[in-house]
Amino acid sequence: MRQTILGITVLLMTLGSMTHAATYEQGPVKDASSESGDPDSSMGDAADNRLYPEFNAGDPEGKGIRPGFFQWDLSSIPAGSTIVSATLHLYLDRVGNAPDVTGYYVRRLLPGKDWVESTAYHNPAQSGELTFNSQKHGVATWQTPGARGASDVDIPGSVSFNASGGSDLQLAIDISGIVAQWVTNGVQNNGVVVGGGTIPGVVVGGNHWDIGFRENSNAIERPYLTIEWLPAGICSTVTPLNTQSATGFAGGGAATNALHSKGTASGGGNQYWYADFFHSSYTIASGDHLVYDIYTKNPSAPSGAVDLEGSIGNLRDSGIPDQNGRAAHPGTDLTAVAFNTWYSRDFNLTSKAGTTITAFEMGHEIDNGVSEFYVRNVRIMNGSTVKLDAFPSNWSHRAVPKSGRATTVTPRPWDRKLTWIPTRPAASRSITPSPT
């Protein structure tokens, strides 16, 4: 269940009942290109789509703009389920000297804006096919060509992304809010449109970003959607007790921002709990290290740990130890160094260079009883440079300039609502969840 602890919103799941969210991963069931320079043609067979920016200083070659449309079949996810995360993976092929583009968008098509993908290029389009001008050619036009009107798409719910650099891009875009509308709230799923974009110069046809479609012959360039979800009834809103300021942790410790995670297991067996507290789209580079401080209240193993997930697989089973040879797994015994005191951990991630981190989790491995620990200063470092701040975001560390932070982090909706409490949490702090 999602729960607020000390003003910090994290994802909590009851030990023994739902240990991990289920995962859905699929390419689109249909996608289509459209073009303002060829506004009444259908282009459902396109292998890619040139993302010419919509806002620019000119278009001397008359290339216009080309919004792309995508839709997925989500019928395998039970209606009303809670969306933990939803990530749209897009491959952008850099053609020529493609300019840096800001403000591309992903927008949800509104109810009643269903569309039909053509099986080939048709000029003019056949009746009912999607075009730049029409939702359904000869049947219904868009309010604004390219599905850009307030009656076409959910403009306030837009998700933005950028394209820059000298090579192709593999983007992971958080569209959790969009998918939640379809799955959790029961809004008609008509897919999304990808478009927009701003450059300071003019559009030049030979220099652009191509977005891969499902028809692309190169599998790596095809788009896909990854969703983590929990069945309806697993999650609930929880009201915390009044926030308390303690005089210190048992055993002492400096005042700091700390993230607290506590759960109770019962029933024996292999009980475990991995509560997500931050999502990113970070690619590990050679020389990167995960560092964090841990303060465990568990008097014996397991002590708890921060875990990473993504194309890295996970940290807990990676075999990567900390600087003192202690395993990354939450089941590791850290009582000698972290029981009622802070212990700083450092994991060299170089062997995982090129893989991605999409989730930071507080991992508990306990079969019976209470598991409780705190973490702080969770970040990816490369030398003295902070590459990613996972917790607390916006923390102040004089030795490391803020300019060293990565700009590719895409928090989930609740990550943006976190409130850091610059006090020590009370050791007796407890939370009573409301009924599911």
Phi, psi and omega per residue, in radians:
M1 nan 2.654 3.105
R2 -1.471 2.326 -2.945
Q3 -2.551 2.558 3.114
T4 -1.767 2.169 -3.139
I5 -2.147 2.093 3.112
L6 0.905 0.664 3.118
G7 1.378 0.087 -3.095
I8 -1.943 2.122 -3.113
T9 -1.526 2.155 3.100
V10 -2.337 2.992 3.084
L11 -1.711 2.156 3.131
L12 -2.066 2.457 3.052
M13 -2.256 2.393 -3.067
T14 -1.105 2.266 3.114
L15 -1.062 2.319 3.045
G16 1.547 -0.230 -3.110
S17 -1.939 -0.736 3.127
M18 -2.587 1.715 -2.988
T19 -1.534 -0.516 3.118
H20 -2.462 2.608 3.038
A21 -1.241 2.586 3.035
A22 -1.276 2.667 -3.076
T23 -2.087 2.334 3.052
Y24 -2.012 2.335 3.074
E25 -2.510 2.180 -3.053
Q26 -2.779 2.584 2.957
G27 -1.362 2.917 -3.136
P28 -1.162 2.583 3.058
V29 -1.415 -0.337 3.015
K30 -2.743 2.607 3.032
D31 -2.648 2.747 -3.074
A32 -2.734 2.569 3.043
S33 -1.685 2.845 3.018
S34 -2.594 2.788 -3.011
E35 -2.582 2.229 3.134
S36 -1.180 -0.448 3.105
G37 -1.378 -0.142 3.134
D38 -2.497 1.083 -2.812
P39 -1.244 -0.281 -3.101
D40 -1.989 0.305 3.074
S41 -1.769 2.610 3.070
S42 -1.780 2.495 -3.002
M43 -2.396 0.824 -3.092
G44 -1.252 -0.261 -3.105
D45 -1.623 0.089 -3.066
A46 -1.107 2.422 3.098
A47 -1.487 -0.358 3.090
D48 -2.734 3.048 -3.063
N49 -2.429 2.193 3.134
R50 -1.335 2.037 -3.111
L51 -1.521 1.197 3.046
Y52 -1.122 2.296 -3.098
P53 -1.153 2.481 -3.092
E54 -1.316 -0.567 -3.047
F55 -1.998 2.006 -3.045
N56 -2.731 3.077 -3.076
A57 -1.518 -0.003 3.129
G58 2.804 2.876 -3.097
D59 -2.491 1.232 -3.028
P60 -1.105 -0.407 -3.112
E61 -1.660 0.022 3.085
G62 1.147 0.631 -3.109
K63 -1.362 -0.420 3.111
G64 1.163 -2.672 3.128
I65 -2.202 2.726 -3.032
R66 -2.430 1.406 3.080
P67 -1.113 2.523 3.083
G68 -1.935 2.525 -3.072
F69 -2.062 2.432 -3.104
F70 -2.448 2.524 3.059
Q71 -2.553 2.521 3.133
W72 -2.120 2.657 3.039
D73 -1.611 1.911 -3.096
L74 -1.846 0.318 -3.062
S75 -1.140 -0.322 3.131
S76 -1.336 -0.222 3.093
I77 -1.658 2.124 -3.088
P78 -1.006 2.403 3.121
A79 -1.016 2.445 3.134
G80 1.540 -0.089 3.128
S81 -1.083 2.678 3.099
T82 -1.547 2.247 3.123
I83 -1.515 1.999 3.070
V84 -1.332 -0.797 3.080
S85 -2.786 2.671 3.058
A86 -2.506 2.107 -3.042
T87 -2.132 2.137 3.061
L88 -1.586 2.111 -3.127
H89 -1.781 2.058 -3.135
L90 -2.133 2.475 3.057
Y91 -1.867 2.154 3.103
L92 -1.927 2.061 3.141
D93 -1.571 2.118 -3.140
R94 -1.459 2.043 -3.115
V95 -1.874 2.254 -3.131
G96 1.083 -2.415 3.081
N97 -1.799 1.105 -3.109
A98 -0.959 2.334 -3.113
P99 -1.311 2.821 2.980
D100 -1.226 2.268 -3.096
V101 -2.148 2.295 3.053
T102 -1.947 2.709 2.976
G103 1.319 0.428 2.883
Y104 -1.067 2.721 -3.129
Y105 -2.336 2.726 2.911
V106 -2.049 2.132 -3.101
R107 -2.206 2.443 3.124
R108 -1.386 2.226 3.048
L109 -1.255 2.370 -3.025
L110 -1.336 2.842 3.064
P111 -0.936 2.460 -3.094
G112 1.513 -0.080 -3.111
K113 -1.804 0.713 3.052
D114 -1.192 2.771 -3.032
W115 -2.619 2.869 -3.089
V116 -2.101 2.229 3.086
E117 -1.453 2.255 3.081
S118 -1.313 2.735 3.140
T119 -1.594 -0.126 -3.120
A120 -2.777 2.991 3.048
Y121 -1.303 2.150 3.139
H122 -2.187 2.194 3.112
N123 -2.309 1.820 0.001
P124 -1.351 2.973 3.140
A125 -1.117 2.692 3.015
Q126 -1.353 2.794 -3.070
S127 -0.981 2.269 3.067
G128 1.575 -0.145 -3.107
E129 -1.426 2.657 3.124
L130 -1.265 2.375 3.019
T131 -2.409 3.100 3.076
F132 -1.091 -0.718 -3.112
N133 -1.400 -0.496 -2.930
S134 -2.264 2.428 2.939
Q135 -1.114 -0.758 3.078
K136 -2.461 1.918 -3.038
H137 -0.966 2.247 3.126
G138 1.358 -0.041 -3.101
V139 -2.114 -0.894 -3.085
A140 -2.611 2.265 3.092
T141 -1.617 2.814 2.980
W142 -1.249 2.673 3.025
Q143 -1.015 -0.797 3.051
T144 -2.217 2.257 -3.108
P145 -0.864 2.483 -3.093
G146 1.463 0.221 -3.120
A147 0.972 0.889 -3.090
R148 -1.949 0.093 -3.116
G149 -1.562 2.784 -3.140
A150 -1.151 -0.330 3.061
S151 -1.602 -0.089 3.126
D152 -1.672 -0.768 -3.001
V153 -2.388 2.827 3.072
D154 -1.463 1.565 -3.091
I155 -1.178 -0.754 3.117
P156 -1.067 -0.470 -3.130
G157 -1.582 0.236 -3.131
S158 -1.027 2.532 3.014
V159 -2.012 2.242 -3.056
S160 -1.824 2.717 3.038
F161 -2.655 2.861 -3.088
N162 -2.117 2.847 3.052
A163 -2.341 2.161 -3.128
S164 -2.743 2.897 3.088
G165 1.837 3.127 -3.024
G166 -1.801 0.269 -3.123
S167 -2.554 3.016 3.110
D168 -1.059 2.745 -3.096
L169 -2.163 2.426 2.935
Q170 -1.963 1.880 -3.015
L171 -1.758 2.504 3.009
A172 -2.110 1.912 -2.991
I173 -1.948 2.190 -3.114
D174 -1.340 1.956 3.079
I175 -2.108 0.634 -3.121
S176 -0.996 -0.734 -3.129
G177 -1.113 -0.645 3.134
I178 -1.173 -0.852 -3.100
V179 -1.156 -0.604 3.106
A180 -1.087 -0.584 3.087
Q181 -1.055 -0.740 -3.119
W182 -1.271 -0.858 -2.982
V183 -1.481 -0.913 -3.048
T184 -1.351 -0.745 -3.036
N185 -1.682 -0.094 3.055
G186 1.295 0.355 3.110
V187 -1.317 2.481 -3.107
Q188 -0.979 2.264 -3.139
N189 -1.578 1.836 3.043
N190 -1.966 0.200 3.109
G191 1.488 -2.854 -3.070
V192 -2.311 2.832 2.990
V193 -2.076 2.386 3.110
V194 -1.958 2.174 -3.107
G195 -2.929 -2.609 3.138
G196 1.330 -2.593 3.122
G197 1.764 2.470 -3.117
T198 -2.322 2.340 2.973
I199 -2.311 2.678 -3.139
P200 -1.342 -0.359 -3.069
G201 -1.756 -2.680 -3.112
V202 -1.810 2.771 3.077
V203 -1.355 2.193 3.067
V204 -2.117 2.147 -2.948
G205 -0.973 -0.620 -3.077
G206 -1.429 -0.011 -3.091
N207 -2.237 1.781 -3.035
H208 -2.828 2.989 3.046
W209 -1.803 2.280 3.036
D210 -1.776 2.346 3.075
I211 -1.785 2.265 -3.082
G212 -1.276 2.502 3.067
F213 -1.943 3.011 -3.093
R214 -1.161 -0.364 3.129
E215 -1.413 -0.069 -3.090
N216 -1.085 2.364 -3.116
S217 -1.219 -0.356 3.114
N218 -1.673 1.935 -3.022
A219 -1.006 -0.587 -3.090
I220 -1.147 -0.367 -3.100
E221 -1.599 -0.027 -3.134
R222 -1.422 2.462 3.141
P223 -1.329 2.705 3.023
Y224 -2.717 2.853 -3.072
L225 -2.137 2.281 3.065
T226 -1.995 2.240 -3.113
I227 -2.231 2.298 2.923
E228 -1.837 2.281 -3.074
W229 -2.508 2.752 3.078
L230 -2.151 2.469 -3.140
P231 -1.053 2.652 3.078
A232 -0.987 2.416 3.137
G233 1.706 -0.331 3.096
I234 -1.319 -0.626 -3.062
C235 -1.756 2.617 3.054
S236 -2.676 2.814 3.068
T237 -1.473 2.400 -3.068
V238 -2.128 2.355 3.108
T239 -1.749 2.085 -3.116
P240 -1.328 2.841 2.933
L241 -1.206 2.975 3.114
N242 -1.045 2.422 3.116
T243 -1.084 2.375 -3.126
Q244 -2.069 2.582 3.019
S245 -1.882 2.086 -3.121
A246 -1.618 2.841 3.090
T247 -1.436 -0.175 3.100
G248 2.782 2.833 3.023
F249 -1.238 2.708 2.986
A250 -1.025 2.199 -3.107
G251 1.631 -0.012 3.081
G252 1.544 -3.010 -3.102
G253 2.348 2.505 -3.084
A254 -1.249 2.620 3.081
A255 -1.091 2.380 -3.106
T256 -2.901 2.945 2.926
N257 -1.368 2.296 -3.121
A258 -2.450 2.541 3.091
L259 -1.785 2.204 -3.013
H260 -1.885 2.339 3.085
S261 -2.386 2.278 -3.064
K262 -2.538 2.343 3.115
G263 -2.609 2.778 -3.124
T264 -2.093 2.255 3.117
A265 -1.853 2.618 3.065
S266 -2.643 2.754 3.056
G267 1.705 -0.128 3.134
G268 1.218 -2.855 -3.082
G269 1.351 -2.887 -3.121
N270 -1.629 1.513 -3.124
Q271 -1.618 2.381 3.095
Y272 -2.722 2.845 -3.037
W273 -2.696 2.181 3.128
Y274 -2.182 1.722 -3.076
A275 -1.555 2.039 3.115
D276 -1.197 2.411 3.019
F277 -2.226 -0.148 3.082
F278 -2.814 2.459 3.046
H279 -2.070 2.569 -3.141
S280 -2.521 3.115 2.983
S281 -2.269 0.892 -2.989
Y282 -1.600 2.311 3.070
T283 -1.745 2.168 -3.089
I284 -1.219 2.369 3.092
A285 -1.946 2.770 3.061
S286 -1.014 2.327 -3.127
G287 1.638 -0.102 3.122
D288 -1.280 2.500 3.070
H289 -2.280 2.419 2.903
L290 -1.522 2.221 3.073
V291 -2.238 2.539 3.030
Y292 -2.881 2.834 3.047
D293 -1.868 2.460 3.121
I294 -2.255 2.492 3.129
Y295 -2.344 1.827 -3.042
T296 -1.726 2.516 3.044
K297 -1.748 0.015 -3.126
N298 -1.448 2.068 -3.060
P299 -1.286 -0.172 3.078
S300 -2.583 2.966 -3.127
A301 -1.093 2.617 0.003
P302 -1.435 2.641 -3.039
S303 -1.705 -0.304 -3.051
G304 1.625 2.842 -3.120
A305 -2.958 2.848 2.933
V306 -1.458 2.294 3.100
D307 -2.054 2.695 3.087
L308 -2.048 2.515 3.027
E309 -2.388 2.781 -3.116
G310 2.609 -2.671 3.067
S311 -1.226 -0.180 2.972
I312 -1.096 -0.265 -2.969
G313 1.509 -1.755 2.943
N314 -2.708 2.835 -3.141
L315 -1.399 -0.610 -2.987
R316 -1.040 -0.604 -3.107
D317 -1.865 0.253 -3.050
S318 -1.379 -0.324 -3.053
G319 1.441 0.024 3.128
I320 -1.452 2.057 3.130
P321 -1.569 2.955 3.017
D322 -1.412 -3.054 -3.024
Q323 -1.111 -0.305 -3.142
N324 -1.888 0.256 3.073
G325 1.429 0.170 3.140
R326 -1.532 2.396 -3.051
A327 -1.150 2.685 -3.114
A328 -1.361 -0.292 -3.021
H329 -1.112 2.427 3.119
P330 -1.045 -0.347 3.108
G331 -1.363 -0.074 -3.115
T332 -1.163 2.500 3.105
D333 -1.483 1.929 3.117
L334 -1.967 0.240 -3.029
T335 -1.050 -0.547 -3.110
A336 -1.170 -0.411 -3.045
V337 -2.143 -0.303 -3.005
A338 -2.236 -0.007 -3.140
F339 -1.318 2.021 -3.121
N340 1.021 0.492 3.058
T341 -2.742 2.812 3.137
W342 -1.481 2.369 3.076
Y343 -2.221 2.179 -3.136
S344 -1.578 2.276 -3.101
R345 -2.031 2.574 -3.096
D346 -2.470 2.079 -3.114
F347 -2.073 2.122 3.131
N348 -1.383 1.986 -3.065
L349 -1.679 0.183 -3.054
T350 -0.957 -0.641 -3.126
S351 -1.147 -0.232 3.130
K352 -1.870 0.279 -3.136
A353 -0.979 2.381 -3.132
G354 1.656 -0.284 3.059
T355 -1.571 2.933 -3.052
T356 -1.984 2.713 2.999
I357 -1.951 2.111 3.121
T358 -1.994 -0.232 -3.128
A359 -2.595 2.393 2.958
F360 -1.888 2.305 -3.039
E361 -2.323 2.612 2.954
M362 -1.678 1.930 -3.000
G363 -1.699 2.274 3.062
H364 -2.058 2.386 3.037
E365 -2.308 1.714 -3.109
I366 -2.653 2.378 -3.061
D367 -1.602 -0.492 3.088
N368 -2.610 2.575 3.080
G369 1.636 -2.919 -3.032
V370 -1.739 2.385 2.991
S371 -2.080 2.249 -3.061
E372 -2.596 2.297 3.031
F373 -2.762 2.919 3.126
Y374 -2.109 2.650 2.962
V375 -2.363 2.773 3.071
R376 -2.669 2.900 3.043
N377 0.898 0.830 -3.133
V378 -1.516 2.037 -3.052
R379 -2.759 2.842 2.984
I380 -1.773 2.195 -3.139
M381 -2.049 2.613 2.967
N382 -2.352 1.784 -2.974
G383 1.161 -2.197 3.127
S384 -1.699 0.114 -3.076
T385 -1.705 2.253 3.016
V386 -1.373 2.003 -3.141
K387 -1.570 -0.509 -3.128
L388 -2.753 2.303 3.042
D389 -1.779 1.967 3.109
A390 -1.659 -0.663 3.038
F391 -2.850 2.375 -0.235
P392 -1.435 2.461 3.039
S393 -1.174 2.490 -3.131
N394 1.241 0.296 3.067
W395 -1.234 2.703 -3.083
S396 -1.827 2.186 3.136
H397 -2.425 1.788 -2.970
R398 -1.054 -0.493 -3.044
A399 -1.309 -0.274 -3.069
V400 -2.188 2.121 -3.124
P401 -1.164 2.504 3.134
K402 -1.138 -0.402 -3.124
S403 -1.136 -0.259 -3.140
G404 -1.386 -0.054 -3.099
R405 -1.311 2.635 3.073
A406 -1.249 2.693 3.127
T407 -1.944 0.112 -3.048
T408 -1.737 0.085 -3.109
V409 -1.226 2.289 3.114
T410 -2.100 1.616 -3.125
P411 -1.170 2.699 2.997
R412 -1.302 2.930 -3.049
P413 -0.896 -0.757 -3.085
W414 -1.361 -0.292 3.055
D415 -1.062 -0.570 -3.087
R416 -1.346 -0.105 -3.097
K417 -1.867 0.116 -3.080
L418 -1.139 2.480 3.055
T419 -2.113 2.013 -3.091
W420 -1.436 2.356 -3.130
I421 -1.840 1.855 -3.046
P422 -1.394 0.837 3.072
T423 -2.418 2.893 3.067
R424 -1.373 2.355 3.067
P425 -1.257 2.578 -3.130
A426 -1.205 2.444 -3.131
A427 -1.121 -0.454 -3.103
S428 -1.619 0.114 -3.095
R429 -1.000 2.337 3.128
S430 -2.450 2.747 -3.115
I431 -2.220 2.362 3.086
T432 -1.980 1.892 -3.106
P433 -1.223 2.550 3.038
S434 -1.363 2.821 -3.088
P435 -1.052 2.562 3.077
T436 -1.365 nan nan
